[in-house]
Amino acid sequence: MASRARWVLAAAASSLALTACLPNRFVTGWVPYWGPSSGKAVIDNDDSAALMGEVSMMWYGTAANGSVPLMSSATNLASVVASTRAQGLAVIPTVFDSQPAGVMRGILHDPFARAVHEQFLVDLVMSKGYDGIDIDYEVFAFGDGRTKWDAIRPDWIAFVQELGNLLHQRGKLLSVTVPPVWVSGGVTQGYTVYAQEEIAPHVDRLRLMVYDWSTSLPGPISPISWVNQVIAWSDSRVPNSRLQLGVPAYGRHWATRKNPTETCPAGALWRDSITMKETAGLAAAHGATPTRHSSGELTFSWTEQVTGPVEASPPTTTTTSPATTIESVDDGIEPGGLDPPIRVAPPPAIVTCTVEHIVYVPDGVSVRQRADAALAAGWSGIAIWAYGYETADVYQQLAGVAPQRPNGDPTGVLDTPTVVNGALRVTGMAVDPEFDLPVAVSLTVAPTGLAPTQWRVVTARAERDGMAAGLGPFHGFDETFPAAPGSYDVCATVVLWGGATGPSLGCQTVVVSAPL
């Protein structure tokens, strides 16, 4: 049900049937630009939307000049954003590094180029009215190479800190998506270039992509044993209320050689991705029965005989030196268009081999297992890659998870302002209790009886004691305003997702005395 409609329904709720539909928002996910319709359908479904906290549209890339170009249809993006807004959810689009290795590394290393890139990101958020931005720069991990990581880390940390400050000063949020780090056999493994501990104070979400464990060889995509290792490592370094566990809604399908002594036809051996939605049809088509693997995922297999030509060798080309002169003949042939003759190799041999198809894929049960592990550690929840890949049983399973945080209207407190060194210090707390994300607060300062002379929208993300269970401590605000001697009215108002005006936190009057 839509977020704002929930307040009316919650006030009138008097039965278990009604309260059962109240939101339990510990799920987020991405909508990729190549799947707008299927992703939008998940958001439009009230049963799945009731579990969502925010949505990230993966629609923006990067350019060599630091800009963040749209990668696909603006119309499709607007449609997904509209569905997200209709459900009352935060819109936090994803920018992914679409440049070759070394480009983003160079941008971040140059303070001027880095500042330009940061401004492009801030301008995108502000011009579109987004609630924040999600940064997914995977080229550092998979393109630049580990030998560059020591040089990348300090530039990356500076970038996240600077971008976070710019966004938080405007009441916006920063999410960062990174591949994970874990310890196995006493050895730290994974992608330490992303400096989770160092960037944690500057982000509001840290999403860990805990998938693609098995790629070249058949195996699970996200084994629960690995998930637990990742949770243990990050949970000891990052405030757990900022962490989200990336969960796959896809698997892998390998076509492998059953007998290593056989020669297989060209194209017989391969690997492909498979979404949850495709799994049942594939298994049924081959008479296979999925079973639960020790990793928590489903697996099934079948074999088939494949016959065809072996991989052909490239044709041998013999180049001859053209004559220096060509006799003019009226035969319709352009002299300059003659090509060297080609000697074609003999046709390839025909072979037959046994191909074993092996599939590993998650389902609703395995997604629930990973959500339980994340929530048991106190994490914010899970992030699904990607909306539109999953089956309905995912949300049936997740609907059974106990509520993680309270329901209710956005609320907060404006503390009595204090005078510090002739300036006004304004503190308080603001929260929308269905969401553990920090919300924005509009602060105004006005000489008593006059119009405001200072206005500021900030992100309420300072640590604050006494928050309700499941919300995390990062919902306070602490701002300082310059003030000459006199009487001032200080007011605070919650800003809802999308920039709409929320409830007032009231006003306080304070007197700034002239220094003695």
C-alpha positions as CSV (number, residue, x, y, z in Angstrom):
1,M,0.0,0.0,0.0
2,A,1.2,3.6,-0.6
3,S,3.3,5.0,2.2
4,R,1.1,8.0,3.1
5,A,-2.1,6.0,2.8
6,R,-0.7,3.8,5.5
7,W,-1.1,6.5,8.2
8,V,-4.9,6.6,7.7
9,L,-5.1,2.8,7.6
10,A,-2.9,2.4,10.6
11,A,-5.1,4.8,12.6
12,A,-8.2,2.8,11.7
13,A,-6.7,-0.7,12.1
14,S,-8.6,-2.8,14.5
15,S,-8.1,-6.3,13.1
16,L,-5.2,-8.7,12.4
17,A,-6.1,-8.7,8.8
18,L,-5.6,-4.9,8.5
19,T,-2.4,-4.7,10.6
20,A,-0.9,-7.6,8.6
21,C,-0.6,-5.3,5.6
22,L,1.4,-2.7,7.4
23,P,4.9,-2.2,6.0
24,N,7.9,-4.0,7.3
25,R,10.7,-2.2,5.4
26,F,13.9,-4.2,5.4
27,V,14.2,-4.8,1.6
28,T,15.6,-2.7,-1.1
29,G,16.9,-3.5,-4.6
30,W,18.0,-2.3,-8.0
31,V,16.0,-1.9,-11.2
32,P,18.4,-2.2,-14.2
33,Y,17.8,-0.1,-17.2
34,W,17.5,-3.2,-19.4
35,G,14.5,-4.4,-17.4
36,P,12.3,-1.5,-16.6
37,S,8.9,-3.2,-17.0
38,S,9.6,-6.2,-14.9
39,G,11.2,-4.1,-12.2
40,K,8.4,-1.7,-12.2
41,A,5.9,-4.5,-11.8
42,V,7.6,-5.5,-8.5
43,I,7.3,-2.0,-7.2
44,D,3.7,-1.6,-8.2
45,N,2.8,-4.8,-6.3
46,D,1.6,-3.7,-2.8
47,D,2.7,-7.0,-1.3
48,S,6.3,-6.6,-2.3
49,A,6.3,-2.8,-1.9
50,A,5.2,-3.1,1.7
51,L,8.7,-4.7,2.4
52,M,10.7,-2.0,0.6
53,G,12.6,0.9,2.1
54,E,14.0,2.5,-1.1
55,V,14.6,1.7,-4.8
56,S,17.7,2.3,-6.9
57,M,17.4,2.7,-10.6
58,M,20.6,1.7,-12.3
59,W,20.3,4.2,-15.2
60,Y,23.4,6.4,-15.0
61,G,27.0,5.8,-16.1
62,T,30.1,7.9,-16.0
63,A,32.0,9.8,-18.7
64,A,35.6,10.8,-19.0
65,N,34.9,14.4,-18.2
66,G,33.3,13.4,-14.9
67,S,29.7,13.8,-16.0
68,V,27.0,11.1,-15.3
69,P,25.1,10.4,-18.5
70,L,21.8,8.7,-18.8
71,M,22.4,5.2,-20.1
72,S,18.9,4.4,-21.4
73,S,15.4,5.7,-21.9
74,A,14.5,8.7,-19.8
75,T,10.8,7.8,-20.3
76,N,11.3,4.3,-18.8
77,L,13.3,5.8,-15.9
78,A,10.5,8.4,-15.2
79,S,8.0,5.6,-15.1
80,V,10.0,3.6,-12.5
81,V,10.5,6.7,-10.4
82,A,6.8,7.5,-10.6
83,S,5.9,4.0,-9.3
84,T,8.4,4.3,-6.5
85,R,7.0,7.7,-5.5
86,A,3.4,6.3,-5.6
87,Q,4.5,3.8,-3.0
88,G,5.9,6.5,-0.8
89,L,9.5,5.1,-1.1
90,A,12.9,6.9,-1.3
91,V,14.4,7.2,-4.8
92,I,18.1,6.6,-4.7
93,P,19.4,6.0,-8.3
94,T,22.6,4.2,-9.0
95,V,25.6,5.6,-10.9
96,F,27.9,2.8,-12.1
97,D,31.4,3.3,-13.5
98,S,31.0,2.7,-17.2
99,Q,34.5,3.9,-18.2
100,P,37.5,1.7,-19.1
101,A,40.1,0.8,-16.4
102,G,42.1,3.8,-15.2
103,V,39.6,6.6,-16.1
104,M,37.8,6.9,-12.8
105,R,41.0,6.2,-11.0
106,G,42.5,9.3,-12.7
107,I,39.4,11.4,-12.0
108,L,39.5,10.7,-8.3
109,H,43.3,11.3,-8.1
110,D,43.1,14.8,-9.5
111,P,41.4,17.0,-6.8
112,F,40.0,19.4,-9.5
113,A,38.6,16.6,-11.6
114,R,37.3,14.9,-8.5
115,A,35.5,18.1,-7.4
116,V,34.0,18.4,-10.9
117,H,32.7,14.8,-10.8
118,E,31.2,15.4,-7.3
119,Q,29.4,18.5,-8.5
120,F,27.9,16.5,-11.5
121,L,26.6,14.0,-9.0
122,V,25.1,16.6,-6.6
123,D,23.6,18.5,-9.5
124,L,21.9,15.3,-10.8
125,V,20.4,14.7,-7.4
126,M,19.2,18.2,-6.9
127,S,17.9,18.8,-10.4
128,K,15.8,15.6,-10.4
129,G,14.6,15.8,-6.9
130,Y,16.1,12.4,-5.9
131,D,16.5,11.6,-2.3
132,G,20.2,10.6,-2.7
133,I,22.5,8.7,-4.9
134,D,24.1,5.2,-4.9
135,I,27.7,4.8,-6.1
136,D,28.7,1.5,-7.7
137,Y,32.3,1.9,-9.0
138,E,33.4,-1.7,-9.6
139,V,36.2,-1.1,-12.1
140,F,38.5,-0.5,-9.2
141,A,38.0,-4.1,-8.2
142,F,37.7,-5.9,-11.5
143,G,39.5,-3.6,-14.0
144,D,42.3,-1.6,-12.4
145,G,44.0,-4.6,-10.7
146,R,45.2,-5.2,-7.1
147,T,48.5,-3.5,-7.7
148,K,46.7,-0.2,-8.0
149,W,44.6,-0.6,-4.8
150,D,47.1,1.2,-2.4
151,A,47.0,4.2,-4.6
152,I,43.3,4.2,-5.2
153,R,42.2,3.9,-1.5
154,P,43.1,7.4,-0.3
155,D,41.5,9.0,-3.3
156,W,38.4,6.9,-3.0
157,I,38.1,7.8,0.7
158,A,38.4,11.5,0.0
159,F,35.8,11.2,-2.8
160,V,33.2,9.5,-0.5
161,Q,33.9,11.9,2.3
162,E,33.5,15.0,0.1
163,L,30.5,13.7,-1.8
164,G,28.8,12.7,1.5
165,N,29.4,16.2,2.9
166,L,27.9,17.9,-0.2
167,L,24.8,15.7,-0.1
168,H,24.2,15.8,3.6
169,Q,24.4,19.6,3.6
170,R,21.4,19.5,1.2
171,G,19.4,17.0,3.1
172,K,20.3,14.1,0.7
173,L,21.6,10.6,1.2
174,L,24.7,8.7,0.0
175,S,24.6,5.0,-0.6
176,V,27.7,3.1,-1.7
177,T,27.7,-0.4,-3.3
178,V,30.9,-2.5,-3.1
179,P,32.1,-6.1,-3.4
180,P,32.7,-7.7,0.0
181,V,35.6,-8.6,2.3
182,W,35.8,-11.7,4.4
183,V,38.3,-13.8,6.4
184,S,38.9,-17.5,5.5
185,G,41.5,-19.6,7.2
186,G,42.8,-16.5,9.1
187,V,43.5,-14.7,5.8
188,T,41.6,-11.5,4.8
189,Q,40.2,-11.9,1.3
190,G,38.1,-9.8,-1.0
191,Y,38.1,-6.2,-2.1
192,T,39.8,-4.1,0.6
193,V,40.3,-1.2,-1.9
194,Y,36.9,0.1,-0.9
195,A,38.0,0.9,2.6
196,Q,34.7,0.1,4.3
197,E,35.7,1.2,7.8
198,E,37.1,4.5,6.6
199,I,34.1,5.5,4.4
200,A,31.5,4.3,6.9
201,P,31.1,7.6,8.7
202,H,30.2,9.4,5.5
203,V,27.6,7.0,4.0
204,D,24.0,6.3,4.9
205,R,24.0,2.9,3.2
206,L,26.8,0.4,2.5
207,R,25.6,-2.4,0.3
208,L,27.7,-5.5,-0.1
209,M,27.4,-7.5,-3.3
210,V,27.7,-11.0,-1.8
211,Y,27.2,-13.0,-5.0
212,D,29.1,-14.5,-7.9
213,W,31.1,-16.9,-5.6
214,S,31.2,-19.5,-8.4
215,T,31.8,-18.2,-11.9
216,S,34.1,-20.3,-14.1
217,L,33.3,-23.6,-12.4
218,P,29.8,-24.9,-11.4
219,G,28.9,-24.0,-7.9
220,P,26.6,-21.8,-5.7
221,I,26.3,-18.1,-6.4
222,S,26.1,-17.0,-2.8
223,P,26.7,-19.9,-0.3
224,I,25.5,-19.1,3.2
225,S,28.9,-20.0,4.7
226,W,30.4,-17.2,2.6
227,V,27.6,-14.9,3.5
228,N,28.2,-15.4,7.2
229,Q,32.0,-14.7,6.8
230,V,31.1,-11.4,5.0
231,I,28.7,-10.4,7.8
232,A,31.2,-11.2,10.5
233,W,33.9,-9.0,8.8
234,S,31.9,-5.9,7.9
235,D,29.8,-6.0,11.1
236,S,32.9,-5.5,13.2
237,R,33.9,-2.4,11.2
238,V,30.8,-0.6,10.0
239,P,27.7,0.5,12.1
240,N,25.4,-2.4,11.4
241,S,22.3,-0.2,10.9
242,R,24.1,1.2,7.7
243,L,24.8,-2.2,6.2
244,Q,22.7,-4.0,3.6
245,L,23.4,-7.5,2.3
246,G,23.3,-7.8,-1.4
247,V,21.3,-10.9,-2.4
248,P,21.1,-12.4,-5.9
249,A,17.8,-13.2,-7.6
250,Y,19.7,-15.0,-10.4
251,G,21.9,-18.1,-10.7
252,R,24.2,-19.7,-13.2
253,H,23.8,-22.5,-15.8
254,W,26.9,-24.3,-16.9
255,A,27.3,-26.7,-19.9
256,T,30.3,-28.8,-19.0
257,R,32.2,-31.7,-20.5
258,K,31.0,-34.9,-18.8
259,N,34.0,-37.1,-19.9
260,P,37.3,-35.2,-19.9
261,T,38.7,-37.5,-22.7
262,E,36.0,-36.5,-25.2
263,T,36.3,-33.8,-27.8
264,C,33.2,-31.6,-27.9
265,P,31.8,-29.7,-30.8
266,A,32.3,-26.0,-31.2
267,G,30.0,-24.0,-28.9
268,A,28.9,-27.0,-26.8
269,L,30.5,-25.8,-23.6
270,W,29.4,-22.5,-22.0
271,R,28.1,-20.6,-19.0
272,D,25.1,-18.4,-18.8
273,S,23.0,-16.6,-16.2
274,I,19.5,-17.6,-15.3
275,T,16.9,-15.6,-13.3
276,M,14.7,-17.1,-10.6
277,K,11.8,-16.7,-13.0
278,E,13.4,-18.9,-15.6
279,T,14.3,-21.8,-13.3
280,A,11.1,-23.8,-13.1
281,G,10.6,-23.8,-16.9
282,L,14.2,-24.9,-17.5
283,A,14.0,-27.7,-15.0
284,A,10.7,-28.9,-16.4
285,A,11.9,-28.8,-20.0
286,H,14.6,-31.3,-19.1
287,G,12.8,-33.5,-16.6
288,A,15.1,-32.3,-13.8
289,T,14.1,-31.9,-10.1
290,P,15.7,-29.1,-8.2
291,T,17.1,-30.1,-4.8
292,R,18.4,-28.0,-1.9
293,H,22.2,-27.8,-1.9
294,S,24.2,-27.4,1.3
295,S,24.9,-23.8,0.3
296,G,21.2,-23.0,0.7
297,E,20.5,-22.7,-3.0
298,L,18.7,-25.0,-5.4
299,T,20.6,-27.1,-7.9
300,F,19.7,-29.5,-10.7
301,S,21.4,-31.1,-13.7
302,W,20.9,-33.2,-16.8
303,T,23.0,-34.6,-19.6
304,E,22.7,-34.7,-23.3
305,Q,24.6,-35.8,-26.4
306,V,25.9,-33.0,-28.6
307,T,27.1,-33.7,-32.1
308,G,28.7,-31.2,-34.4
309,P,32.0,-29.9,-36.0
310,V,35.0,-29.3,-33.8
311,E,36.2,-25.8,-33.5
312,A,37.6,-24.9,-37.0
313,S,41.0,-23.5,-37.4
314,P,41.2,-20.0,-38.8
315,P,41.4,-20.1,-42.6
316,T,44.9,-19.8,-44.1
317,T,45.2,-16.8,-46.3
318,T,48.0,-16.6,-48.9
319,T,48.8,-13.1,-50.2
320,T,50.3,-12.7,-53.7
321,S,52.0,-9.6,-55.0
322,P,49.7,-7.9,-57.6
323,A,51.1,-7.1,-61.0
324,T,52.5,-3.6,-61.4
325,T,50.3,-3.1,-64.4
326,I,46.9,-4.6,-65.3
327,E,45.8,-4.9,-68.9
328,S,42.7,-2.8,-69.5
329,V,39.9,-5.3,-70.3
330,D,36.3,-4.3,-70.7
331,D,35.0,-7.1,-68.4
332,G,33.3,-5.0,-65.7
333,I,36.0,-5.7,-63.1
334,E,37.5,-2.7,-61.2
335,P,41.3,-3.2,-61.2
336,G,41.7,-1.7,-57.7
337,G,39.1,-4.0,-56.2
338,L,40.8,-7.3,-56.7
339,D,41.5,-9.3,-53.5
340,P,44.3,-11.8,-52.8
341,P,43.2,-15.4,-53.3
342,I,42.1,-17.4,-50.2
343,R,43.1,-21.1,-49.6
344,V,40.3,-22.7,-47.6
345,A,41.2,-25.4,-45.1
346,P,39.5,-28.8,-45.2
347,P,36.2,-29.1,-43.4
348,P,36.4,-29.8,-39.7
349,A,35.7,-33.3,-38.2
350,I,32.3,-34.1,-36.8
351,V,32.4,-35.2,-33.1
352,T,30.0,-36.2,-30.4
353,C,30.4,-35.7,-26.6
354,T,28.3,-35.9,-23.5
355,V,27.5,-32.5,-22.0
356,E,26.4,-32.1,-18.4
357,H,24.2,-29.1,-17.6
358,I,24.5,-27.9,-14.0
359,V,22.4,-25.1,-12.5
360,Y,22.7,-23.3,-9.2
361,V,20.0,-20.7,-8.4
362,P,18.5,-19.2,-5.3
363,D,14.8,-19.2,-4.4
364,G,12.5,-17.7,-1.8
365,V,13.8,-20.0,0.9
366,S,17.5,-19.1,0.3
367,V,16.7,-15.4,0.1
368,R,14.9,-15.7,3.4
369,Q,17.8,-17.5,4.9
370,R,20.2,-14.7,4.0
371,A,17.7,-12.0,5.2
372,D,17.5,-13.8,8.5
373,A,21.3,-13.8,8.8
374,A,21.6,-10.1,8.0
375,L,18.8,-9.1,10.4
376,A,20.1,-11.3,13.2
377,A,23.3,-9.3,13.0
378,G,21.3,-6.0,13.3
379,W,21.8,-5.0,9.7
380,S,19.4,-2.7,7.9
381,G,18.2,-5.5,5.6
382,I,18.9,-6.9,2.1
383,A,19.3,-5.4,-1.3
384,I,18.1,-7.6,-4.2
385,W,19.9,-7.8,-7.5
386,A,17.6,-7.3,-9.3
387,Y,14.0,-6.4,-9.1
388,G,12.2,-8.3,-11.8
389,Y,14.4,-11.4,-11.7
390,E,12.7,-12.9,-8.6
391,T,9.7,-15.1,-8.2
392,A,6.6,-14.3,-6.0
393,D,7.7,-16.8,-3.4
394,V,10.6,-14.5,-2.4
395,Y,8.1,-12.0,-1.0
396,Q,5.9,-14.7,0.5
397,Q,8.9,-15.9,2.4
398,L,10.1,-12.4,3.4
399,A,6.6,-11.4,4.6
400,G,7.1,-13.9,7.4
401,V,10.0,-12.0,8.8
402,A,9.2,-10.3,12.1
403,P,8.8,-6.5,11.9
404,Q,12.2,-4.8,12.2
405,R,11.0,-1.4,13.2
406,P,7.9,0.4,14.4
407,N,5.2,1.9,12.2
408,G,3.9,5.4,12.6
409,D,4.1,9.0,11.3
410,P,7.3,10.9,10.8
411,T,8.2,12.6,14.1
412,G,11.0,14.2,16.0
413,V,12.2,16.7,18.6
414,L,13.6,20.2,18.4
415,D,15.8,20.7,21.4
416,T,16.0,24.1,23.1
417,P,18.7,25.9,21.1
418,T,21.8,27.0,23.0
419,V,24.2,29.9,22.5
420,V,27.8,28.9,21.9
421,N,30.4,31.6,21.3
422,G,27.7,34.0,20.1
423,A,26.2,31.5,17.6
424,L,23.0,29.4,17.8
425,R,23.5,25.7,18.2
426,V,20.4,23.9,17.0
427,T,20.0,20.2,17.9
428,G,17.2,17.6,17.7
429,M,16.0,14.4,16.2
430,A,13.8,13.5,13.2
431,V,12.7,10.1,12.0
432,D,10.2,8.3,9.8
433,P,9.9,5.2,11.9
434,E,9.1,2.8,9.0
435,F,12.5,3.6,7.5
436,D,15.9,3.4,9.2
437,L,17.3,5.8,6.6
438,P,18.0,9.3,7.9
439,V,15.4,11.9,6.8
440,A,15.9,15.5,5.9
441,V,15.0,18.4,8.2
442,S,14.3,22.0,7.2
443,L,15.7,24.5,9.8
444,T,14.9,28.2,9.9
445,V,16.2,31.0,12.1
446,A,14.2,34.3,12.2
447,P,14.5,37.4,14.4
448,T,11.4,37.1,16.7
449,G,8.3,38.3,14.9
450,L,10.0,38.6,11.5
451,A,10.5,36.4,8.4
452,P,13.3,33.9,8.5
453,T,16.8,35.2,7.6
454,Q,18.5,31.8,7.6
455,W,17.2,28.6,6.1
456,R,18.9,25.2,5.8
457,V,17.9,21.7,4.8
458,V,20.1,19.1,6.4
459,T,20.2,15.3,6.7
460,A,19.4,14.2,10.3
461,R,22.2,11.6,10.5
462,A,24.1,12.5,13.7
463,E,24.3,9.8,16.4
464,R,21.4,10.2,18.9
465,D,20.7,8.1,22.0
466,G,17.3,6.7,22.8
467,M,16.1,5.7,19.3
468,A,13.5,2.9,18.9
469,A,14.8,-0.6,18.3
470,G,15.5,-1.3,14.6
471,L,16.1,2.3,13.6
472,G,19.8,2.7,14.4
473,P,21.2,5.7,16.2
474,F,21.8,8.0,13.2
475,H,18.8,10.3,13.3
476,G,20.0,13.4,15.1
477,F,20.9,16.9,13.7
478,D,23.3,19.4,15.1
479,E,23.7,22.7,13.3
480,T,25.2,26.1,14.1
481,F,23.9,29.4,12.8
482,P,25.6,32.7,13.1
483,A,23.5,35.2,15.1
484,A,24.0,38.8,16.3
485,P,22.6,39.8,19.7
486,G,18.8,39.6,19.8
487,S,15.8,37.3,20.1
488,Y,15.3,34.5,17.6
489,D,12.7,31.9,16.7
490,V,14.2,28.6,15.6
491,C,11.8,26.2,13.8
492,A,12.2,22.7,12.4
493,T,10.1,20.7,9.9
494,V,10.6,17.2,8.6
495,V,11.1,16.8,4.8
496,L,9.5,13.7,3.3
497,W,10.9,11.6,0.4
498,G,10.6,13.6,-2.8
499,G,10.9,16.9,-0.9
500,A,7.3,17.2,0.3
501,T,6.8,19.1,3.6
502,G,6.3,16.8,6.5
503,P,5.2,17.5,10.1
504,S,6.5,20.4,12.1
505,L,8.8,19.8,15.0
506,G,7.8,23.2,16.4
507,C,9.7,26.3,17.2
508,Q,11.8,27.5,20.1
509,T,12.7,31.1,21.1
510,V,16.2,31.9,22.2
511,V,18.0,35.1,23.1
512,V,21.6,35.8,22.1
513,S,23.1,38.3,24.5
514,A,25.8,40.8,23.6
515,P,29.2,39.7,24.9
516,L,30.3,41.3,28.1
